[in-house]
Amino acid sequence: MDILKIGKYLLIPFAVLISFVPVLDPFNAFSNLRNNSFDIFQNISPRKSLASDSVIILDINEDSINAIGQWPWPRSTLAKLVDKTRLSAVLGFDVVFAENDRTGSKELKKLYKKNELLLSALDKVPNNDDIFADSIRNHGTVVLGAIPSNKEINKSFNLKFGLIEQGDNPRNFLPSYKGIQTNLLSLDSAAKGIGSMSIGTNDSIIRKLPLFENANDFLVPSLPLEILRVAIGATTFQIKSSNASGENAFGEKTGINHVKLGSLIIPTNQDGSVWIHYLNQPIKTIPIIDILDAKYSEEFFDGKILIVGTSAPGLFDLRSTPLENNIPGVSIIANLTDQILSGQFLKRPDWIFGLEIVTGLVLSLLITFSIQFSGPIGGLILFLFGNCLSFAGSFYVFNNLNYLIDPISPFLICLIAYLVVTFFNFFFTELERSKVRNAFSQYMSPVMVEKLAKSSESLKLGGERKEMTFLFSDIRGFTSISEKYKEDPEALTDLINNLLTVLSNEILNNEGTIDKYMGDCIMAFWNAPADDPNHRVKAIDAAFAMSEALEKLNKDLNRSDEDLLSVGIGINTGECIVGNMGSNKRFDYTVLGDSVNLASRLEGQSGNYGMQIILGKESIKNLDKHSYRIFELDMIAVKGKIEPVSIFTVFKNFNSQDANYNFSSEHTEFLKNYRSQNWAKAKEHIEKYRFSIPEFTLYYSLFLERIDDLSNQKLPEDWSGVFIAKTK
């Protein structure tokens, strides 16, 4: 029996095994596709009508900001808004007031604490935060926002509700955080409720929202849920989980089944979230300036559910939904609030996942047998017919019964089975033919791949001696960054992938070859496999481009100043052995040599010297001194080496004023004085430039400490200023 016949028999159990791929869900591929299919259903059939006209958005829009002034507004202004809506059933704020009003008398006292006359006058002025708190208290049904956080926030959470838990502990299933950022204590105390503004574990598209979150064992209701609690006058939530009375559990712990609030019963996903069925019409929105200008009477808001939020692009609360991009986050909160009132919920109970797997299994087996007995055409007909029925059925139950049944998983299971059964010989052959291109395209520039592909004989064991330039990069402080994501490994994975993508792209754009990734570290080289006389320049240009790309990534990710991502880069040039290293069964195109190790050590020293880029001596040869500013930093014996080496740094946009050209010569003189143990002259230079040249502040601080230490030692007569590096 030949291998092809054996393969045919093996394809039947393969069709069974492939049905379990959605269970494993590698790289969240099925989850993403499943969500996309649900998005399509929502676009075709959105929720058609409001539960009532009682839900209204009070918008901090551009017109209101232009009229009132820059956000945040004085709390006295917000107090007027609260007063004018005092007849509403509830007034919710999709805003956190965590800090004192900057325009209030309390903050002004801090600014003018030496002006006794002004301080005396300010003592007689009511503080804006107190005015706001009084208005909230007098209103009686105000709900404020809060933000769960993975940072340790020492802030007590003032529970405003009762809670009944039935079944398994809901904290086992809910999104968990270390703490919660709430409002000023006076405001929280005055409010009737406090709700979480978190969007949970959504990606860029908001499809569902958590009803509760676990903040250091406090169960925090979502803002829409808390708004509804206050609106209907309820005092207690009921969370019913698996293993509660009347609730089945598949396995020991399945998850949360529903949340009850008064007469409202809200079915949930296992993690306590609710799918949002978005409306096909906008919820009534009123600019806040219109309320403050008395364009609406107080009676207009009688019994209404009001939610304050912003549509102003500059306040960065724009989100994407299955129906549209860049809508205000408050619109999502309003949608869910109205949806709960309507009782129209999208449901995806546990048994649906099993139904999807069984459907995919049955169809894939039928397709496998059909191909073997009727050929590819018969299998294709059955594939198309079966999956058309699957898509039509899924949409029917969505539109009529509000069930979310995934048609994508069965489709992909069948597609994979069909392709494997029909084309497996072709796949193996084609994979072998594209061996070279596939092996190198992931870590080598397209130009280099094409050059290598023209010479297939290079894919053999062995190497050649060659002068090359090597680059090592490492994200600074990545260990501490990783610790912040220990509760959210998916977010850490996304961050690493974003980092490596932008940094790798700049290496490839400058015709470098990526040798390997080591966690957040990248190793790359130039001048192989093809010759490149400008390998030094391209490596340095790549380093500058990586730095610029990282700055852009920080802006795109809206990272705070204390969480900015920065990179340390070591570059060295020298001879090495480059070629295919390994066994006759498996090998990699890589480099070996002392010059490679030195580049890695230089990268390890970049943080110590406060420089982003550190170069070896050979890497600065033949560089255009008008395009780059090069400074010698030190002579060091790196870890693992006895022979000292000179190290340098380079700047592309260093301050080019005439004074700084004098700095170059004076810096050289500083190193001369340091190495000759003329400590006084060296310190004089440090004090002159340590703070006036920001790029060298950390560097000179390091040398100041080093001089203080060395001046108390008896150094050998032949001491030449070489620093012995103890660390990488």
C-alpha positions, 0 to 999 in steps of 0.5 A: 500500500503506497503512502497516498492510500495510507494518507487517505485513511489517515484523513478520516481521523484528521477530520475528527481531530480538526473539529477540536481546533476551535476549542484550542483557538490558537492565536485567538483566530477563531474568537476574532473571526467569530466576533466578526461574524457577530458584527456582520449580523448586527450590521444586518439586523441591529436592535430596532427600537428604544426601550423608551425615550427616557435615556438621554446623553448630556454631551460635553461636546465641542460647542460646550467646550468652546462656550464654557472653556477648556475641560475640566470645567470648574466644579461649580459649573458642574454643580449648576448642571446637577441643579438644573437636572434635579428632577431626573430619575438618575444623573450618571457621570461617565467621568472620574473626579479623582483630583481637586478642582484646579480652579477651586479656592483650596487649590488657589491657596496652594498657589498663593500661600505667601499672599496672606491678603489673598489667603484671607479672601479665599477663606471666605470663598466656598470651595468648588468641590464642596459646592459640587458635593452639595449639589450631588447630595441635594440631587439625591440620585447621582451616580459617579464613575470609577476606573478599576486599575492594576496599580495598587491604589490605596483608596477605599471603595464606598459600597452603595448597594447590597449584594446577594451571591448564589452558587460559585464565587463570582470573583473566580470568573470576573475581570480582576484588578488590584484596586480602583480609582474613584472620586474625591471622598467628599464626592463619593460620599455625596453620590447615590452610586458608583459604577465602573467605566471599564470596557473589560477585555474588549479589543478595539471594537466594543462588543460587550461590557462587564456587569461587575468587576473584581477590584481587590475582592470588592465587586464593582458594578458597571456604570450602566448597571449602577445607573439603573439600580439608582433609577429604579430605586433598588438597593440590592444586586443578585448574582447567580452563578453555576451550582446555584439552586436551579443552575447547572454546571458543566464541570466544577465551575462554569461561570456566572449565569445572570444578574438580577436587579429588582424585576430586571433579570440580565443573562450574562456570559461566563465572565459576567459580561453582556453582549451589546445589541446596538441600536439602529438609531442614535440615543437622544443627545443634548449639549450641556451648554444648552442646559446651562443656557436654560434651553430646557426646563427642569420639568423636561428632565423629570423621570429621565435617565441622564448620562454625562459624557463627551463626544469631543475628539480632544478628550479621547473617549471615542470608541468603535462598535460593530456598527460604526467607528469613533463614537463617544464611549458614553453612547455605548453606556447609554446603549447598554442601559436602554438594552437592559430596560428593553429586556432584549439580550443577545445570548450565547449559552454553554451548549451553543459551543458544543453545537458548533463543534458537532456541526463542524465535525459532521460536515467535515466527515461528510465532505471527507467521504464525499471527496474520496467517493465523488472527487473534489467537485462532489466535496466542493458542492457539499462544502458550499451547500452545508455551509450556506445552510449553517450561515443561514441558520445562524442568522435566523436564530440571531434575528428571531431568537437573539442567539449568537451561533457562530457559523465561522468555526464550522466553516473553517473546520470544513474548509481545512478538511476540504483543502487537506484532503484535496490538495495535501500533495500540492501543499507539501511540494510547494512548501519544499519549493519555497523553503529558502524564501519562507525561511529567510523572509521573516527576518531578512529584508526583501532585497537580501531575500531576492539576492539569496534566492538567486544562489540556492547553493548557499543553503549548505553548512559552512561559513566565511570570514567577513567584516560585518556590523552587528546591532543588539537592541533591548527594551529598558525596564521590560521586567518591571513593565511585564510585572504590570501585565501579570494579570493580563498576559494577552495585553503583554503579548500584544505589547511585545508584538507591537514593539518587535514589529516596529523595531524589526521593520526599521531594521529591515527598511535599512536592509539589515538581517534579523538573526534572532529574537530573545524575549524583547531583545533583537539581534541583527547584522549587516553586510551578509549574505550580500556585500554592503559597503555602507553597512556601518551607516545603515546600522546606525541609521536603523538605530535612529529609526528604531528610536523614532519608531518607538517614540511614535509607538508611545504616542499611539499607545497613549503611554504616560511619561512614567511608562514610556518605552525606551530602547538601548542599542549596542552596535559593533563592527568587526570580523566574524564567521557568517553562514549556515550553522547547525546539523545536516538536518537543521541549520540556521543562517547566523554569525559567530565571533568575538565582535558579535559578543562585544555588540551584545555587551555594549547594548548592556552598558547603554543604560549604565551610561545613560545613552541610547546608542553605544558604538564600538571603535570600528563602527565609527570609521568612515562616518560623515562627521557632519551628519553624525555627532560622535563622542567617546564615552569611556574605555572599558573591559566588558564582562567576559573580556580582559582587553579594554575597548573604547566605546562611543555614542552618536547623535543625529540631531545633537544641538548644533549651536557653536557652543556645542562644538566647543563642548566636543573638544572640552569633552575630549579634554575631560576624558584626558584629565580623568585618565591622568587622574586630574580629578579637580579638572575633570570635576570642573568640567562635569559641574559645567556641563552636567545639567546644561547638556541634558544628553550627558546628565546621567553620564556625567553623574556616573563619572562624578560618583566614579571619581569620588570613589577612585580619589579615595583609592591608591591606583596603580601607576600605569592606570589608564582609566579603564573601567572593569564592567561587572555586569553585562 
